Amino acid sequence: MLISEALDLKERAFISFVGAGGKSTLFKRLAEELALKDKRMILTTTTKMFSWQLTPFVKKDRLIEVRDEETVRGYIKKYFSLESKGGRLAVIGEKIEDKEEEKVSGPPPECLDKWWEEDLVDFILVEADGAAGRPIKAPAPHEPVIPLSTTDLIGVVGIDAVGLPLNEENVFRSEIFSRLTGLNLGEKIGIEVLAFLICHPQGLFKGAPPGCRRHLFINKAEDSNSIEMAEEFAFEVLKICHRRISDIIIGAAGQREVVAELIKEEKAL
């Protein structure tokens, strides 16, 4: 099963990614799948992404780096016009230096909402959260930055976080994680605590726009042991907040077969 099939995406979808533990890899895999469709697609971020994460998609004339919203809008309309030979995928972002590393910043979420409402594009993929490469994170007050037009919100968590001690090396914003869950710094992260974070109003799906579908992707389930642990974690989540989650996908974004198991909302009710 493709990740786009597991998500049961509509003909148009505004997809935002939040969380940690393989978010960028999943972003890339879904973009690769959707690029095979004859659809207009924009890839961008409302925070910052490493340039290399978008490199596979930045071919000739695909990167739009202009800051002015109206100018970018004009580029988008021209690029996606039937007469254009540029393609059906555009990357919008400005290259910046951040701690001596090249990153890409994207447009304000309000611009993305406007372009979506004007029907300029069929698919928008947005990385709306940063996690500094950790398997799990807790959002700060200013995070995540989710556009209001988001139709599908994908929350990513790495199952490899289970059993790790709660510290900044393993958990991005570990002190916030501790405050939200009640787990002390240095204690091991258990399945129940991780599920509590997923379902907490200030946790993984914090700031989800009203009406959007919430998909939980449990990543790094790469063998029978990790899949079994992911299943246990999934049903712990369902016990707490199943009515707020559309589906749970267990898999490994870095593997050839991304989806190992799909748990739909109907099974939870």
SEMIMI-680857 format. One record per residue (C-alpha): x negated, y negated, z negated. Coordinates in nm, 4 decimals. Example, Ala and Ser with C-alpha at 12.3 -4.5 7.8 and 13.67 -1.06 7.14 Angstrom:
BEGIN
<site x="-1.2300" y="0.4500" z="-0.7800"/>
<site x="-1.3670" y="0.1060" z="-0.7140"/>
//
This chain:
BEGIN
<site x="0.0000" y="0.0000" z="0.0000"/>
<site x="-0.1252" y="-0.3482" z="0.0894"/>
<site x="-0.1290" y="-0.6132" z="-0.1790"/>
<site x="0.1067" y="-0.8250" z="0.0351"/>
<site x="0.3499" y="-0.5307" z="0.0444"/>
<site x="0.3308" y="-0.4797" z="-0.3302"/>
<site x="0.4118" y="-0.8468" z="-0.3812"/>
<site x="0.7110" y="-0.8153" z="-0.1471"/>
<site x="0.6392" y="-1.1570" z="0.0018"/>
<site x="0.8999" y="-1.3443" z="0.2021"/>
<site x="0.8462" y="-1.4897" z="0.5509"/>
<site x="0.7233" y="-1.8046" z="0.3770"/>
<site x="0.5431" y="-1.7956" z="0.0434"/>
<site x="0.3570" y="-2.0462" z="-0.1723"/>
<site x="0.1207" y="-1.8307" z="-0.3783"/>
<site x="-0.0793" y="-1.9546" z="-0.6774"/>
<site x="-0.3396" y="-1.7484" z="-0.8634"/>
<site x="-0.4134" y="-1.7856" z="-1.2351"/>
<site x="-0.6043" y="-1.5889" z="-1.4969"/>
<site x="-0.9385" y="-1.4119" z="-1.4833"/>
<site x="-1.1086" y="-1.0833" z="-1.4080"/>
<site x="-1.1148" y="-1.0808" z="-1.0277"/>
<site x="-0.8835" y="-1.3646" z="-0.9284"/>
<site x="-1.1066" y="-1.4883" z="-0.6454"/>
<site x="-1.1549" y="-1.1372" z="-0.5073"/>
<site x="-0.7795" y="-1.0792" z="-0.5016"/>
<site x="-0.7315" y="-1.4212" z="-0.3394"/>
<site x="-0.9722" y="-1.3155" z="-0.0632"/>
<site x="-0.8075" y="-0.9762" z="-0.0100"/>
<site x="-0.4593" y="-1.1237" z="0.0193"/>
<site x="-0.5838" y="-1.3954" z="0.2557"/>
<site x="-0.7429" y="-1.1288" z="0.4757"/>
<site x="-0.4143" y="-0.9382" z="0.4947"/>
<site x="-0.2035" y="-1.2436" z="0.5731"/>
<site x="-0.4538" y="-1.3672" z="0.8321"/>
<site x="-0.3505" y="-1.0707" z="1.0487"/>
<site x="0.0010" y="-1.2146" z="1.0766"/>
<site x="0.0830" y="-1.4833" z="1.3315"/>
<site x="0.1556" y="-1.7360" z="1.0583"/>
<site x="0.0342" y="-2.0823" z="0.9628"/>
<site x="-0.1743" y="-2.0454" z="0.6458"/>
<site x="-0.3641" y="-2.2837" z="0.4183"/>
<site x="-0.6275" y="-2.1742" z="0.1655"/>
<site x="-0.7261" y="-2.4189" z="-0.1054"/>
<site x="-0.7620" y="-2.4812" z="-0.4787"/>
<site x="-0.6224" y="-2.7244" z="-0.7334"/>
<site x="-0.9357" y="-2.6821" z="-0.9462"/>
<site x="-1.2776" y="-2.5836" z="-0.8088"/>
<site x="-1.3946" y="-2.2786" z="-0.6173"/>
<site x="-1.7430" y="-2.1677" z="-0.5248"/>
<site x="-1.8077" y="-2.2420" z="-0.1570"/>
<site x="-1.9061" y="-1.8812" z="-0.0936"/>
<site x="-1.5561" y="-1.7689" z="-0.1921"/>
<site x="-1.4143" y="-1.9473" z="0.1122"/>
<site x="-1.7053" y="-1.8886" z="0.3500"/>
<site x="-1.5480" y="-1.5824" z="0.5220"/>
<site x="-1.2584" y="-1.8034" z="0.6328"/>
<site x="-1.4486" y="-2.1170" z="0.7337"/>
<site x="-1.5062" y="-2.0792" z="1.1048"/>
<site x="-1.5293" y="-2.3546" z="1.3662"/>
<site x="-1.2875" y="-2.6417" z="1.2937"/>
<site x="-1.1161" y="-2.4509" z="1.0122"/>
<site x="-1.2442" y="-2.6606" z="0.7197"/>
<site x="-1.0561" y="-2.9873" z="0.6663"/>
<site x="-1.2576" y="-3.2109" z="0.4334"/>
<site x="-1.0811" y="-3.5461" z="0.4703"/>
<site x="-0.9635" y="-3.7039" z="0.1450"/>
<site x="-0.6811" y="-3.9266" z="0.2716"/>
<site x="-0.3511" y="-3.7380" z="0.2441"/>
<site x="-0.1928" y="-3.8781" z="0.5585"/>
<site x="-0.5032" y="-3.8029" z="0.7634"/>
<site x="-0.5139" y="-3.4458" z="0.6314"/>
<site x="-0.1440" y="-3.4091" z="0.7073"/>
<site x="-0.2092" y="-3.5199" z="1.0641"/>
<site x="-0.4913" y="-3.2686" z="1.0976"/>
<site x="-0.2653" y="-2.9905" z="0.9666"/>
<site x="0.0157" y="-3.0701" z="1.2108"/>
<site x="-0.2263" y="-3.0853" z="1.5015"/>
<site x="-0.4110" y="-2.7716" z="1.3960"/>
<site x="-0.0944" y="-2.5662" z="1.3629"/>
<site x="0.0734" y="-2.7012" z="1.6768"/>
<site x="0.1577" y="-2.4506" z="1.9470"/>
<site x="-0.0836" y="-2.6245" z="2.1824"/>
<site x="-0.3724" y="-2.5900" z="1.9397"/>
<site x="-0.6290" y="-2.3191" z="2.0052"/>
<site x="-0.7916" y="-2.3647" z="1.6671"/>
<site x="-0.6170" y="-2.0757" z="1.4989"/>
<site x="-0.3506" y="-2.0203" z="1.2345"/>
<site x="-0.5616" y="-2.0524" z="0.9190"/>
<site x="-0.7030" y="-2.3705" z="0.7667"/>
<site x="-0.9179" y="-2.4240" z="0.4581"/>
<site x="-0.8629" y="-2.7564" z="0.2840"/>
<site x="-1.1259" y="-2.8772" z="0.0415"/>
<site x="-1.4175" y="-3.1068" z="-0.0147"/>
<site x="-1.7638" y="-2.9697" z="-0.0845"/>
<site x="-1.9051" y="-3.0954" z="-0.4144"/>
<site x="-2.2063" y="-3.0274" z="-0.6360"/>
<site x="-2.1203" y="-2.8913" z="-0.9799"/>
<site x="-2.4068" y="-2.7951" z="-1.2129"/>
<site x="-2.6371" y="-2.7560" z="-0.9107"/>
<site x="-2.3936" y="-2.5141" z="-0.7438"/>
<site x="-2.1924" y="-2.5927" z="-0.4328"/>
<site x="-1.8206" y="-2.5801" z="-0.4942"/>
<site x="-1.5047" y="-2.6882" z="-0.3180"/>
<site x="-1.2368" y="-2.9097" z="-0.4695"/>
<site x="-0.8890" y="-2.9255" z="-0.3234"/>
<site x="-0.6072" y="-3.1745" z="-0.2756"/>
<site x="-0.3714" y="-3.2842" z="-0.5542"/>
<site x="-0.0869" y="-3.0382" z="-0.6127"/>
<site x="0.1628" y="-3.3088" z="-0.5139"/>
<site x="0.0206" y="-3.3081" z="-0.1608"/>
<site x="0.0614" y="-2.9330" z="-0.1317"/>
<site x="0.4214" y="-2.9627" z="-0.2544"/>
<site x="0.4895" y="-3.2293" z="0.0084"/>
<site x="0.3440" y="-3.0254" z="0.2963"/>
<site x="0.5436" y="-2.7223" z="0.1823"/>
<site x="0.8694" y="-2.9177" z="0.1664"/>
<site x="0.8020" y="-3.0549" z="0.5150"/>
<site x="0.7636" y="-2.6999" z="0.6478"/>
<site x="0.4140" y="-2.7644" z="0.7826"/>
<site x="0.2917" y="-2.4190" z="0.6826"/>
<site x="0.4175" y="-2.0617" z="0.6286"/>
<site x="0.1734" y="-1.9461" z="0.3605"/>
<site x="-0.0225" y="-2.1471" z="0.1052"/>
<site x="-0.2745" y="-1.9659" z="-0.1154"/>
<site x="-0.4023" y="-2.1683" z="-0.4100"/>
<site x="-0.6550" y="-2.0790" z="-0.6747"/>
<site x="-0.4997" y="-2.2731" z="-0.9611"/>
<site x="-0.7239" y="-2.1671" z="-1.2486"/>
<site x="-1.0911" y="-2.1184" z="-1.3332"/>
<site x="-1.2460" y="-1.8516" z="-1.5553"/>
<site x="-1.6236" y="-1.8734" z="-1.5072"/>
<site x="-1.6426" y="-1.5060" z="-1.4092"/>
<site x="-1.5014" y="-1.3657" z="-1.7365"/>
<site x="-1.2550" y="-1.0714" z="-1.7434"/>
<site x="-1.0031" y="-1.2667" z="-1.9502"/>
<site x="-0.9303" y="-1.6262" z="-2.0459"/>
<site x="-0.6943" y="-1.8452" z="-2.2445"/>
<site x="-0.5877" y="-2.1705" z="-2.0787"/>
<site x="-0.6913" y="-2.5090" z="-2.2141"/>
<site x="-0.4297" y="-2.7875" z="-2.2471"/>
<site x="-0.5038" y="-2.9143" z="-1.8938"/>
<site x="-0.4875" y="-2.5663" z="-1.7373"/>
<site x="-0.3712" y="-2.4174" z="-1.5088"/>
<site x="-0.2861" y="-2.6638" z="-1.2304"/>
<site x="0.0092" y="-2.4959" z="-1.0585"/>
<site x="0.1956" y="-2.6777" z="-0.7785"/>
<site x="0.5691" y="-2.7015" z="-0.8480"/>
<site x="0.6590" y="-2.5474" z="-0.5106"/>
<site x="0.4926" y="-2.2177" z="-0.6017"/>
<site x="0.7225" y="-1.9288" z="-0.5096"/>
<site x="0.4916" y="-1.6490" z="-0.6282"/>
<site x="0.2602" y="-1.6843" z="-0.9276"/>
<site x="-0.0005" y="-1.4092" z="-0.9599"/>
<site x="-0.1544" y="-1.3707" z="-1.3039"/>
<site x="-0.4763" y="-1.1670" z="-1.3016"/>
<site x="-0.6383" y="-0.9900" z="-1.5963"/>
<site x="-0.9295" y="-0.7460" z="-1.6030"/>
<site x="-0.8538" y="-0.4218" z="-1.7868"/>
<site x="-1.2255" y="-0.4068" z="-1.8691"/>
<site x="-1.1589" y="-0.6715" z="-2.1348"/>
<site x="-1.0072" y="-0.4043" z="-2.3609"/>
<site x="-1.2546" y="-0.3019" z="-2.6300"/>
<site x="-1.4840" y="-0.6008" z="-2.5851"/>
<site x="-1.5601" y="-0.8269" z="-2.8819"/>
<site x="-1.3895" y="-1.1645" z="-2.8742"/>
<site x="-1.6633" y="-1.4136" z="-2.7896"/>
<site x="-1.7345" y="-1.6692" z="-2.5193"/>
<site x="-1.9452" y="-1.4243" z="-2.3227"/>
<site x="-1.6428" y="-1.2018" z="-2.2686"/>
<site x="-1.3517" y="-1.4434" z="-2.2952"/>
<site x="-1.3360" y="-1.7850" z="-2.1319"/>
<site x="-1.2145" y="-2.0304" z="-2.3985"/>
<site x="-1.2473" y="-1.7683" z="-2.6705"/>
<site x="-1.1508" y="-2.0063" z="-2.9526"/>
<site x="-0.8191" y="-2.0828" z="-2.7826"/>
<site x="-0.7675" y="-1.7085" z="-2.7296"/>
<site x="-0.8259" y="-1.6568" z="-3.1027"/>
<site x="-0.5824" y="-1.9320" z="-3.1960"/>
<site x="-0.3073" y="-1.8004" z="-2.9670"/>
<site x="-0.3370" y="-1.4326" z="-3.0591"/>
<site x="-0.4596" y="-1.4424" z="-3.4176"/>
<site x="-0.7594" y="-1.2234" z="-3.3327"/>
<site x="-1.0737" y="-1.3388" z="-3.5098"/>
<site x="-1.3906" y="-1.4160" z="-3.3181"/>
<site x="-1.6086" y="-1.1057" z="-3.3060"/>
<site x="-1.3199" y="-0.8600" z="-3.3390"/>
<site x="-1.2501" y="-0.6180" z="-3.0557"/>
<site x="-0.9773" y="-0.6964" z="-2.8053"/>
<site x="-0.7020" y="-0.4363" z="-2.8150"/>
<site x="-0.4190" y="-0.3654" z="-2.5745"/>
<site x="-0.1566" y="-0.5169" z="-2.8053"/>
<site x="-0.3486" y="-0.8427" z="-2.8416"/>
<site x="-0.4045" y="-0.8668" z="-2.4679"/>
<site x="-0.0339" y="-0.8071" z="-2.4021"/>
<site x="0.0503" y="-1.0775" z="-2.6553"/>
<site x="-0.1626" y="-1.3261" z="-2.4590"/>
<site x="0.0128" y="-1.2357" z="-2.1330"/>
<site x="0.3537" y="-1.3025" z="-2.2845"/>
<site x="0.2669" y="-1.6069" z="-2.4959"/>
<site x="0.4246" y="-1.9338" z="-2.3717"/>
<site x="0.0744" y="-2.0857" z="-2.3720"/>
<site x="-0.0854" y="-1.7715" z="-2.2289"/>
<site x="-0.1422" y="-1.6307" z="-1.8809"/>
<site x="0.1733" y="-1.7680" z="-1.7186"/>
<site x="0.1629" y="-2.1060" z="-1.8895"/>
<site x="0.3154" y="-2.3784" z="-1.6739"/>
<site x="0.4938" y="-2.1406" z="-1.4356"/>
<site x="0.7352" y="-2.3446" z="-1.2215"/>
<site x="1.1035" y="-2.2650" z="-1.2746"/>
<site x="1.2342" y="-2.0008" z="-1.0373"/>
<site x="0.8984" y="-1.8648" z="-0.9204"/>
<site x="0.8336" y="-1.4914" z="-0.9311"/>
<site x="0.5668" y="-1.3868" z="-1.1801"/>
<site x="0.3431" y="-1.0997" z="-1.0731"/>
<site x="0.0955" y="-0.9459" z="-1.3168"/>
<site x="-0.2070" y="-0.7916" z="-1.1465"/>
<site x="-0.4101" y="-0.5652" z="-1.3771"/>
<site x="-0.7483" y="-0.5498" z="-1.2088"/>
<site x="-1.0498" y="-0.3182" z="-1.2288"/>
<site x="-0.8421" y="-0.0011" z="-1.2673"/>
<site x="-1.0959" y="0.1975" z="-1.0669"/>
<site x="-1.0751" y="0.5513" z="-1.2062"/>
<site x="-0.8344" y="0.7782" z="-1.3925"/>
<site x="-0.9389" y="0.6495" z="-1.7365"/>
<site x="-0.9037" y="0.2811" z="-1.6514"/>
<site x="-0.5764" y="0.3448" z="-1.4657"/>
<site x="-0.4373" y="0.5246" z="-1.7714"/>
<site x="-0.5429" y="0.2337" z="-1.9926"/>
<site x="-0.3864" y="-0.0130" z="-1.7463"/>
<site x="-0.0596" y="0.1821" z="-1.7580"/>
<site x="-0.0569" y="0.1710" z="-2.1365"/>
<site x="-0.1253" y="-0.2020" z="-2.1239"/>
<site x="0.1472" y="-0.2568" z="-1.8617"/>
<site x="0.4169" y="-0.0921" z="-2.0681"/>
<site x="0.3049" y="-0.2826" z="-2.3781"/>
<site x="0.3606" y="-0.6017" z="-2.1766"/>
<site x="0.7021" y="-0.4787" z="-2.0625"/>
<site x="0.8079" y="-0.4156" z="-2.4210"/>
<site x="0.7397" y="-0.7784" z="-2.5065"/>
<site x="0.8358" y="-0.9829" z="-2.2020"/>
<site x="0.9561" y="-0.7693" z="-1.9117"/>
<site x="1.2422" y="-1.0031" z="-1.8197"/>
<site x="0.9925" y="-1.2778" z="-1.7417"/>
<site x="0.7771" y="-1.0658" z="-1.5092"/>
<site x="0.8926" y="-0.9573" z="-1.1634"/>
<site x="0.6466" y="-0.6714" z="-1.1289"/>
<site x="0.3163" y="-0.5338" z="-1.2495"/>
<site x="0.0510" y="-0.4195" z="-1.0035"/>
<site x="-0.2292" y="-0.1940" z="-1.1222"/>
<site x="-0.5326" y="-0.1770" z="-0.8987"/>
<site x="-0.8817" y="-0.2875" z="-0.8098"/>
<site x="-0.9257" y="-0.5931" z="-0.5900"/>
<site x="-1.2800" y="-0.4918" z="-0.5009"/>
<site x="-1.1916" y="-0.1422" z="-0.3796"/>
<site x="-1.0862" y="-0.0376" z="-0.0308"/>
<site x="-0.7422" y="0.0599" z="-0.1658"/>
<site x="-0.6359" y="-0.2371" z="-0.3752"/>
<site x="-0.3074" y="-0.1080" z="-0.5174"/>
<site x="-0.3076" y="0.2023" z="-0.7377"/>
<site x="0.0386" y="0.1667" z="-0.8889"/>
<site x="0.3356" y="-0.0688" z="-0.8699"/>
<site x="0.5794" y="-0.1144" z="-1.1562"/>
<site x="0.8886" y="-0.3025" z="-1.0409"/>
<site x="1.1239" y="-0.5023" z="-1.2577"/>
<site x="1.4043" y="-0.2472" z="-1.2076"/>
<site x="1.2000" y="0.0149" z="-1.3953"/>
<site x="1.1627" y="-0.2181" z="-1.6894"/>
<site x="1.5327" y="-0.2897" z="-1.7327"/>
//
